Structures are given as structure tokens and as C-alpha cells.
Amino acid sequence: MLLNAEKAAKVSDLDELYYLFELGKPLALKDPVHKASHHPIAKSMRLTTLPRLEKAQLFSEVDKVYEEALI
């Protein structure tokens, strides 16, 4: 989906494609996932599913889904 200036909050002449995610309400996991890297921020991002997230105890154990979206 090509973002328009209103959604991107910025005007651009580039023809690159970007993903726009609409986030739902936050949820609390029964058990926390530990040791997520925060530097750089891209290393703390994983697209996954809730069942896969609930199985992980460490961030490195979170299975990646749709990894091509984070290129």
C-alpha cells in the first residue's frame, strides 16, 4: 500500500512501498518474554503470532513470521 501524505504525516515523491499496521488493544502475556535488544530498535521487532509469542521465554525464541515485511 502506498501511503499518502495524510497517513505518513510527510510528503514524498518516492515510489517505494511501505506497510501500514493498525495496532489493536495491548495485551498482557501470562509469562513475560525476556532479553529483547533495544539497540538498534529494529532488533527488538518481530512479526509473529500470539501462540508463538506465548511459547517463548526469551526474545531469541520468538519465531519470526512475515520476516520479509521488516526488510
C-alpha positions as CSV (number, residue, x, y, z in Angstrom):
1,M,0.0,0.0,0.0
2,L,1.4,3.4,-0.9
3,L,1.0,5.7,2.0
4,N,-0.5,9.1,1.2
5,A,0.8,12.3,2.9
6,E,-2.0,12.3,5.4
7,K,-1.3,8.8,6.7
8,A,2.5,9.2,6.5
9,A,2.4,12.7,8.0
10,K,5.0,13.6,5.4
11,V,5.0,14.5,1.7
12,S,7.3,12.4,-0.5
13,D,7.8,11.8,-4.3
14,L,9.3,8.3,-3.8
15,D,7.5,5.3,-5.3
16,E,8.7,2.9,-2.6
17,L,6.1,0.7,-0.9
18,Y,5.6,0.6,2.8
19,Y,3.4,-1.3,5.2
20,L,0.9,0.4,7.4
21,F,-0.1,-1.6,10.5
22,E,-3.1,-0.8,12.6
23,L,-2.5,-2.0,16.2
24,G,-5.2,-3.3,18.4
25,K,-5.5,-3.1,22.1
26,P,-2.4,-4.0,24.1
27,L,-2.5,-7.3,25.9
28,A,-0.6,-8.7,28.9
29,L,1.2,-12.0,28.5
30,K,0.8,-14.6,31.2
31,D,4.6,-15.0,31.2
32,P,7.0,-12.2,30.1
33,V,9.5,-12.6,27.3
34,H,13.0,-11.6,28.4
35,K,16.2,-10.2,26.9
36,A,14.9,-8.2,24.0
37,S,17.5,-6.0,22.4
38,H,16.6,-2.3,22.2
39,H,19.6,-1.0,20.3
40,P,19.1,-0.7,17.4
41,I,15.3,-0.7,17.6
42,A,14.9,-2.9,14.5
43,K,16.4,-5.8,16.5
44,S,13.6,-5.6,19.0
45,M,10.9,-6.0,16.3
46,R,9.4,-9.4,15.4
47,L,6.3,-10.1,13.5
48,T,4.8,-13.3,15.0
49,T,1.6,-14.8,16.2
50,L,0.2,-14.8,19.7
51,P,0.5,-18.6,20.1
52,R,4.2,-18.4,19.1
53,L,4.8,-15.5,21.4
54,E,3.2,-17.3,24.3
55,K,5.6,-20.2,23.9
56,A,8.7,-18.1,24.1
57,Q,10.6,-17.2,27.3
58,L,13.5,-15.4,25.6
59,F,13.1,-12.9,22.8
60,S,15.6,-15.0,20.7
61,E,13.0,-17.9,20.9
62,V,10.2,-15.8,19.3
63,D,9.6,-17.4,15.9
64,K,9.6,-14.9,13.0
65,V,6.6,-14.7,10.8
66,Y,6.4,-12.4,7.7
67,E,10.1,-11.5,8.1
68,E,10.1,-10.0,4.5
69,A,7.9,-7.2,5.9
70,L,10.9,-6.0,8.1
71,I,13.4,-5.6,5.2
